[in-house]
């Protein structure tokens, strides 16, 4: 039997060597081309395509002056305006966006967050109203004016693009919160309306305890209509909810934050400062909150995306059973460096340098939105990476800023399912942009 197999192999080898080399090359090329076409078709089939928003999802409700919930009203949409103007003028310029109406827009994606939303909103409105609202003091006004004057002078004197702000609108006041209820089935929307009503009608509203302010007794009074609730008919995922909200913002700067309030909202000012310092001559810039400085703390479980969370949680449980659990371990540091290696392999060069891509606290200048939002495809956990990739493709400066962060109970992360989903999503995302399945056209 062994001899027969040997004879067969020798016969095949002789046949192979008798084939002309040019035929072998043509065959190899045709096979490679066929495999590439099959892979491209497979990728084209599995690459996610976000659904278009329904008409009712482009409306919002808020609290009127008398405390009642308003009828659904049409949301402003800078993207629809941009597309309409582009078709009318027959131009390919997609960078001109309508001017802002206020300084800061906050987008909060919320899926069944009735238990955690109140505390997060308390800390957000307390900062926004005191910093950018009617309670803002004269010192903030002088500081903002000084920054604008320095940047304007820098541009006029030709001192680099980083300090130039030719698109500065002069706005330094006004804020809004867009709560995007992502197909919630609990009382998330009722909680949002109750919070808005209490803080709008009362001059001294009772405060909701938040992750960073558990002992706050009194909230701040907010202007009517500053909190808007947008209802998505069907759940789209965190990325889909954030992208939908960012299509309808009115602010000069746009930040999205998780509904659990894990990120210290008072550090928003650090993001604004960092973004202003790196903005290019067109006013484009992105500042991402980062927890990478907390690698040695308990928060490392959240710093490392869910692909590694399962191993970390198993390690924690095992160590706790043995009575040896500590804040830091060699395994955690190893996993952190391993994930950075995967990001380096699957993302463009500048995106790969971001140490914490998954922190739910990111700020965008208004001028950068047309280069990112219209081209978003990912609606799951990996959407942050796509935003950073698009910023890199468009040459938008990105700053990574250390922010405060703490664990908040009630996470909806499914360790096994979302770990597999993130790994698959990252691979499909990178391949789709690399091979032209996704295009910025």
N, C-alpha and C positions, 0 to 999 in steps of 0.2 A: 504493500500500500504506500509506504514511504517512497519507494522508488518511482511509483507512478506519479506522485505529486511532484517529485523532483524533475521528472521528465516534462511534466506540464509547465512548470515554472521556467525551465530552460527553453522550451518551445516558445512561450510567451515573450521571453526576453529576446530571443532571436527575431521574432516578428517585430518587436518594438524597435530594435536597432536597425531593422531594414526599412523602416518608414523614414522618408526624407524629413530633414529638420524643419523645413519651411511648413510642411503639413502639420507637424507637431506644434509649431508656434501658432499657426492659425487655429488649430483645435483648442489650444490652451487659451488663446484670446477669446474665442467664441464661448467657451465654457465660463470664463471669468465674466464676460459681458452678460451672459444669460443669468448667472448667479446675482450679479449686481442689479439687473432689471427686476428679478424676482424679489430681491431684498427691498428695492425701492417701492415696488408695488405693495409689498407687505407693510412697509413703513407708512406709505400713503394711506393704507387701510386702517391701521391702528392708531395713527397720530390723532390726538383729540382735536375736535373742531368745536369751539364754543357756540352755543345756540344764541340766536338773536333774542334780545329782550322783548317780552310781550308788551303790548300797549299799556296795560294796567301797571306794569312794573316801572314805567317811566313817569310815575306820579308819586306824590308824597302827601302825607298828612302831618299836621302839627297841632298845637294848642292855640286857640284864638284868644283874644283879649279877655273874653268872659269865662275862659276855662273849658270851653267845649272843644271837642275834636273836630277839626275842619273836614270838609268834603275833600276827596282826592284832588290835588292840584298838579298841573303839569310841571315837571322838573325842568329847569334849564339844562341844556346839553351842549357843551362847547364842541363836542365831537360831531354832532349832527350839523351844527352851524358850519364847522370846518369842511365837512364833506359837501354840503350844499354850495358853499362859496367856491370850492375847488371845481365842482362840476360846472358852475356858472361861468367862472373865469377861464376855464380850460387850462389851468396851470397845474404844474406838478409840485408846487411849493406847498408842503404840508406842515410848515413850521409856525404859521401865523395863527395864533389863538386869540379869541376875544378877550378883552381886558378883564381883570378881576373886579369883583364888587366888594370884597372884604379881604382881610389879611390872612386869616387862617381857617382852613377847612379840615375837619376831623372826620374820617370815615371809620365806622365801627362795624365790622361784620359780626352778626349775632345769630346763632342757631341754638334755640332753646336755652337762653341765658337769663331767665327771669331771676335766678338766685344770685347771680354775680354782677349783673349789669348795673344795678343801682350804685354800688360802691365805686365802680369804675367811673361812672358818669359824675359822681360827686367830686372825685379828685380832678376830673377833666374840666368841669365847668368852673371849679374853684380857681384853677390856674388860668384858664382861658379868659374868664371875666376880669380877673385881677390884672392880667398881663395885657390883654388886647381889647378889653371891654370898657365899660364906664368907670370901673374901679381902678383902671390903670393910672399910676401916679405920674407926676411930671418928670421924675427921674428917668422912667422908662422912655418917655417921649424924647427927652434930651439925648439919651443914649442912642436911640434909634436914628435920630436926626444926625448925630455925629457919625455913625456908621455909614449912613447914606452919603454924607458930604465927603468922607474919606474915599469912598468907592468911586463917587462921581469925579472927584478931583484926580484920582488915580487913572481913570479912563481918559479924562481930558488930557492928562500929561503923557499918555501912552505908556503907563507903568504896568503893562502886562494885562492879559485877559482875565486873570483870576480875580482882580479887583474891579473889573469894569461892570457897570450896571446900566447900560443904555436903555434897558427896558424897565427900569425901576418906575413903578407907578406912583410912588409917594404914599401908598396905603400903609399904615402901621396900626390900624384899629379895625375891629370887626371880626367876628368869628361865627362859625356854624358847626353843627354836628349832624352828620348823616348816619343814622342807624339803619343798616341794611339787614332786615330780618330775612334770613336765608331759608324760607319755607318753615319757619318755626311753628311748632304745634303746641307749645305751652303758652304762658302769659308774658312772653318777652315784649311784645308790642304794648300790652297793657301797662307793664312796668315802666316802659319808656314814657308813655303818656302821663302816667301818675307822677313820675319824677319831674317831668317838664311842667305839669300843672302846679305842683307844690312849690317849685322854685320860681315860677313865673308870677303867681298870684300873691305869694307871701313875701313881705319885705325881709322877714327873718325865718326862712324855711328850716325845718328840722333836717339835719344832715343824715346821710346814709353812711354807715361805716364802710371804709374801703380797705384794701390790703395794706396801704401805706399810712392811712389815717384812721385807725380803728376807734379813736376816742374823740373824733370831731363831733361837736354838739350842734353847731349851727352852720347851715349852708349859705350860699350867696344868692341874691336875687338876680334873675337872668331876664334879658329882654324877650318880648314875645317873638315866637317863630324861629328862635335860634336852634332848636332841636327839631329835626325833621325825621320822620320814620318812612322808610321805603320798604315795601313788602314784595318779596319775590314769591311768585306762585309756586314754584318748584325749587327744591334745594339744588344749588349749583356747586357748592363747595366754598371753602374760605376764599380761594383765589378768584372765583367767579363773583362772589359778593363784593370783594374789595375792588375789582376792576369795574363792576357796575357802578359802585358808588363814586369812583374817581372820574367817571364819565360826566357826572352831574355836579361837580364841585364848583364853587364860585370864588375860592380863595386864591391869593397870590402864592401861598404855600399850602401844600396838602400833606397831611400825615395820616397814616392808618395805624390803629392800635387795637390790640385784642380786647375783647369784652370782659376778660377776667381781671384786667387791671394789674397784671403781673409786672409790667414795665412801669417804672417811676415816672409819672406824667410830668412832674416838675422839671424833668430833664429835657423836655421839649425845647427849651431855650438853648440847650447845648447843640441840638440838631440844627436849629435855625442859624445859630452863629457859624457852625461848621459849614453849612450849605452856602451861606453868603460868602464865606471866605474862599470857596473853591469855584463858585459860579463862573462860567465863561462869559465872553462878551455878549452872548445872546441871553444871558440870565439863566442858563441851564445848569442844574446841579441836583445831586441826590445825597442825602445823609442817612446812613443806616445805623440804627441802634445796635450795640454789640454787647454780648455777655461773655466775650472771650476772656476778659480780665477776671472772670469768676471761675476759671477752670478748676481751681483748687477747692471750690466750695460745693455745697449740695446742689447748687444750680447747674452744675455740669451735666446733670441728667437731661436738662432741657437744652443746654447749649448744643450738645451733640444730637443731630436729627434722629428721628425714630428708627432708622435702620440699625442703630446701635443701642437704642434704649432697652430693648429686650435683654441683651447681655448685661447691661448695667443694672437693671432691676433684679435679674437673677443673682448677680454678684452681691447686691445689697441685701437681698433676702437671706442668702447663704451666710454672709458675714454677721447679720443680725442674729441668726440662729446660733452662731458660734460665739456671739458676744464680742466680736472683733471689728464691728463696723466703724470706719473712720471717714473723715471728710474727703480724703484723697487717696488714690491707689494707683499703682503702676498700670493696672489694666485700663483704668479710665484715661490716663494720659496716652496709652498706646492706641486706644480706640479713637481718641481725638485726632492724633496724628494720622491714623489710618483713613479717617474720613476726609481730612485735608488732602491726602494723596488721591482719593477717588475724585474729589472736586477738581483737583489739578488735572486729572486725566480726562474728565468729562465736560469741563467748562473752559471758556476762553481764558486767556492768560490773566487779565486784570480781575475778572470775576473770581478766579481761583485764589486770589490773594486775600479775599474777604474772609476773615476768620470765623464769623458767625453770620451765615446767610439767612437763618431761619427766625431771627428775633422779630416778633410782630410789632415793630415800632420803627417805621421808615418814613422819611420826609422827602417830598419832591417839590421843586420849584414849578410854578405853573408853566413856564416855558419848556420844561422837559416833558410834559405830559403827551404832546402829539407824537413824540418819538418812541413812546413806550406803550401807552394804553391801547391804541388802535391795533397793535400787533400781538397782543396777548392771546395765548391759546390755552395755557394750563389753568385749570380751575381748582386743582387740588392743593396739597401741602407744598408742592414743589414750585408754586407760582413765584415765590420770592426770587428763586434763582433765575427764572426767565426774565423778570424785571431787570435784574442786574446785568444779564446778558444783553438785553436790548439797549440798556444804557451804554454798555461798552461798545456795541455795534455802532451807535450813533455818536460816539466820542464824548459822551456826557461825563463830566467829572463826578466821582463818587468818594465820599468820605465815610470812614467807619468811626463811630463815636461810642465810647464806653458809657453805658447807662445802668441805672439801678434796676434790679430785677429780683423777684422773689416767687417762690412756689405758691400757687393758689389751687386749692382743691377743686375738683369737678371737671378735670380735663376730659375731653371727648376722644382723646387719642386711643385708637385701637392698636396696640403695640405690634402684633403680628401682621395684621392686614395692612396697616399704614407703612410698616417697614418695607414690605414687599412692594407696595404701591409707589413709595418714594424712589426706590431703586429702579423700578421699571420706568417710572415717569421721567426720571433724570436721563436715563439712557435714550428713551424715545425723543425727549426734548432736544438733546444735543445732536442726535442723528438727524432729526427733522430740519434743524437750522443749518447743519453742516452740509446736507445733501440737497438743500433747496426745496424740500417739501413745504417749509414755512419760508415766506419771503417778506421783506419790508417794502412792499409795493402796494 
